[in-house]
Amino acid sequence: MNNHRGEPEPSKQIIFTPEIAKEFKVAYNLALSDGKDSFVFKDCVILVSYAKYLIEYLKTRGLLT
């Protein structure tokens, strides 16, 4: 995306803690149950299809059960 001057905006990051990972999973499940293709989490647009794999990865890192 570009800002009002046409310059690229910096990428946003989400630093996952166990609590943030739980919030992410709740947002994912809500989007999934609503049939959405994407959702906004911490000001980032997340594809539902990507979130599925990210949740599996967070489990391997011990951030989700």
VEXTI-417507 format. One line per 8 residues: number of its first residue (from 1); their letters; for each residue x, y, z of N, C-alpha, C. Coordinates in Angstrom, 1 decimal. Example, Ala and Ser with C-alpha at 12.3 -4.5 7.8 and 13.67 -1.06 7.14 Angstrom:
# residues 2
1> AS> 13.2/-5.7/7.8/12.3/-4.5/7.8/13.2/-3.3/7.8 ~ 12.8/-2.2/7.1/13.7/-1.1/7.1/12.9/0.0/7.9
# end
This chain:
# residues 65
1> MNNHRGEP> 0.8/-1.2/0.0/0.0/0.0/0.0/0.9/1.2/0.0 ~ 0.3/2.3/-0.5/1.1/3.6/-0.6/0.4/4.6/0.3 ~ 1.1/5.5/0.9/0.5/6.6/1.7/0.0/7.7/0.8 ~ -0.4/8.8/1.4/-0.9/9.9/0.6/0.1/10.5/-0.3 ~ 1.4/10.3/-0.1/2.4/10.9/-1.0/2.8/9.9/-2.0 ~ 2.2/8.7/-2.1/2.6/7.7/-3.0/3.8/6.8/-2.6 ~ 4.2/7.0/-1.4/5.3/6.2/-0.9/4.8/4.9/-0.2 ~ 5.6/3.8/-0.3/5.2/2.6/0.3/5.1/2.8/1.8
9> EPSKQIIF> 4.1/2.2/2.4/4.0/2.2/3.9/4.8/1.1/4.5 ~ 5.4/1.2/5.7/6.1/0.1/6.3/5.2/-1.0/6.6 ~ 5.8/-2.2/6.5/5.1/-3.4/6.9/4.8/-3.4/8.4 ~ 3.7/-4.0/8.7/3.3/-4.2/10.1/3.7/-5.5/10.6 ~ 4.0/-5.6/11.9/4.3/-6.9/12.5/3.4/-7.2/13.6 ~ 3.2/-8.5/13.9/2.5/-8.9/15.1/3.5/-9.8/15.8 ~ 3.8/-9.4/17.1/4.7/-10.2/17.9/3.8/-11.1/18.8 ~ 3.9/-12.4/18.5/3.0/-13.4/19.2/3.5/-13.8/20.6
17> TPEIAKEF> 2.6/-13.6/21.6/2.8/-14.1/22.9/1.6/-15.1/23.0 ~ 1.6/-15.9/24.1/0.5/-16.9/24.2/-0.8/-16.2/24.2 ~ -1.0/-15.1/24.9/-2.2/-14.3/25.0/-2.6/-13.8/23.6 ~ -1.7/-13.2/22.9/-2.0/-12.7/21.5/-2.4/-13.9/20.6 ~ -1.7/-15.0/20.7/-2.0/-16.2/19.9/-3.4/-16.6/20.1 ~ -3.8/-16.6/21.4/-5.2/-17.0/21.7/-6.2/-16.0/21.1 ~ -5.9/-14.7/21.2/-6.8/-13.7/20.6/-6.9/-13.9/19.0 ~ -5.7/-14.2/18.5/-5.7/-14.5/17.0/-6.5/-15.7/16.6
25> KVAYNLAL> -6.5/-16.7/17.4/-7.3/-17.9/17.1/-8.8/-17.6/17.2 ~ -9.1/-16.8/18.2/-10.5/-16.4/18.4/-11.0/-15.6/17.1 ~ -10.2/-14.7/16.7/-10.5/-13.9/15.5/-10.6/-14.7/14.3 ~ -9.7/-15.7/14.1/-9.7/-16.6/13.0/-11.0/-17.5/13.0 ~ -11.3/-18.0/14.2/-12.6/-18.8/14.3/-13.8/-18.0/14.0 ~ -13.9/-16.8/14.4/-15.0/-15.9/14.1/-15.1/-15.7/12.6 ~ -14.0/-15.4/11.9/-14.0/-15.1/10.5/-14.4/-16.4/9.7 ~ -13.9/-17.5/10.2/-14.2/-18.8/9.6/-15.6/-19.1/9.7
33> SDGKDSFV> -16.2/-18.9/10.9/-17.7/-19.2/11.0/-18.5/-18.2/10.3 ~ -18.0/-17.0/10.0/-18.8/-16.0/9.2/-18.6/-16.2/7.7 ~ -17.7/-17.2/7.3/-17.5/-17.4/5.9/-16.7/-16.3/5.2 ~ -15.9/-15.6/6.0/-15.0/-14.6/5.4/-13.7/-15.1/4.9 ~ -13.2/-14.4/3.9/-11.9/-14.8/3.3/-10.7/-14.2/4.0 ~ -11.0/-13.1/4.8/-9.9/-12.4/5.5/-10.5/-11.7/6.7 ~ -9.7/-11.3/7.6/-10.1/-10.6/8.8/-9.0/-9.6/9.2 ~ -9.3/-8.6/10.0/-8.3/-7.7/10.5/-7.9/-8.0/12.0
41> FKDCVILV> -6.6/-8.1/12.2/-6.1/-8.4/13.5/-4.9/-7.5/13.8 ~ -5.0/-6.7/14.8/-3.9/-5.8/15.2/-3.6/-4.9/14.0 ~ -4.6/-4.4/13.3/-4.4/-3.5/12.2/-3.8/-4.2/11.0 ~ -3.8/-5.5/10.9/-3.2/-6.2/9.8/-4.3/-7.1/9.1 ~ -4.4/-7.0/7.8/-5.4/-7.9/7.1/-4.8/-9.3/7.0 ~ -5.5/-10.3/7.5/-5.0/-11.7/7.5/-5.9/-12.5/6.7 ~ -5.4/-13.3/5.7/-6.2/-14.2/5.0/-6.5/-15.4/5.8 ~ -7.8/-15.8/5.8/-8.2/-17.0/6.6/-7.4/-18.2/6.2
49> SYAKYLIE> -7.1/-18.4/5.0/-6.4/-19.6/4.5/-4.9/-19.6/5.1 ~ -4.3/-18.4/5.2/-3.0/-18.3/5.8/-3.1/-18.5/7.3 ~ -4.1/-17.9/7.9/-4.2/-18.0/9.4/-4.3/-19.5/9.9 ~ -4.9/-20.3/9.1/-5.0/-21.7/9.4/-3.6/-22.3/9.6 ~ -2.7/-22.0/8.7/-1.3/-22.5/8.8/-0.5/-21.8/9.9 ~ -0.8/-20.6/10.1/-0.1/-19.8/11.1/-0.4/-20.4/12.5 ~ -1.7/-20.7/12.7/-2.1/-21.3/14.0/-1.4/-22.7/14.2 ~ -1.3/-23.5/13.2/-0.6/-24.7/13.3/0.9/-24.5/13.7
57> YLKTRGLL> 1.5/-23.5/13.1/2.9/-23.1/13.4/3.0/-22.7/14.9 ~ 2.1/-21.8/15.3/2.1/-21.3/16.7/2.0/-22.5/17.7 ~ 1.2/-23.5/17.3/1.2/-24.7/18.2/2.5/-25.4/18.3 ~ 3.3/-25.5/17.2/4.6/-26.1/17.3/5.6/-25.3/18.1 ~ 5.3/-24.0/18.2/6.2/-23.1/19.0/5.8/-23.0/20.5 ~ 4.7/-23.8/20.8/4.2/-23.8/22.2/3.4/-22.5/22.6 ~ 2.9/-21.8/21.6/2.1/-20.6/21.9/0.6/-20.9/21.9 ~ 0.3/-22.0/21.4/-1.1/-22.5/21.4/-1.2/-24.0/21.7
65> T> -2.3/-24.4/22.3/-2.5/-25.8/22.5/-3.5/-26.4/21.6
# end
